[in-house]
Amino acid sequence: MNQKNNSDQQLTPEEKRELLTILEDRFGQHMHRHEELAWTSVVEKLEADDEKLWSLNEMEATGGEPDVIGYDREENKYLFCDCSPESPKGRRSVCYDREALEARKKYKPKTSAVDMADAMGVGLLTEEQYHTLQKLEKVDTKTSSWIQTPEKIRKLGGALFGDHRYGRTFIYHNGAESYYAARGFRGLLKV
């Protein structure tokens, strides 16, 4: 997959076909993530929204292996989430947000999870969404992923992340300015 820069958020017809083939194959191979959903309904929505396709391409290009994990009936939208076994490799070694990035005096990472998610057109998973993903399959057994942090915690300088260890899912806190080679973020996209 070719990564596009933010000013050119269009995929070529060939890139669209390639991405849709990858997504359809993944959808079929992991039916436990979306048992009652049909690919024909999903692809209809995808083909009608070039912006969402571009975001899914960004998720794929950074190692997220996006797939459908649910359907929001109220919004009539499918929920795509990064389902890679470990936190997406192309999105690791990032602090939590722009404020944390600017607060670092030395050894700044290139970007933050929130900035990168915004540039990709996706959102960080909430704690509830992270637990939902972990119920579908165990992820982040060797890595961890930043998740949306409540404003009250963020104002105190912290941020939340999750992983799966010892047979259960954990949600932890860390300084928002911290970053590690094994911590990235998972995105959620409504289509």
Secondary structure, 3 states (H helix, E strand, C coil): CCCCCCCCCCCCHHHHHHHHHHHHHHHHHCHHHCCCCCHHHHHHHHHCCHHHHHHHHHHHHCCCCEEEEEEECCCCEEEEEECCCCCCHHHCCCECCHHHHHHCCCCCCCCEHHHHHHHHCCEECCHHHHHHHHHHCCCCCCCEEEECCCHHHHHCCEEEEEEEECCEEEEEEEECCCCCCCEEECEEEEC
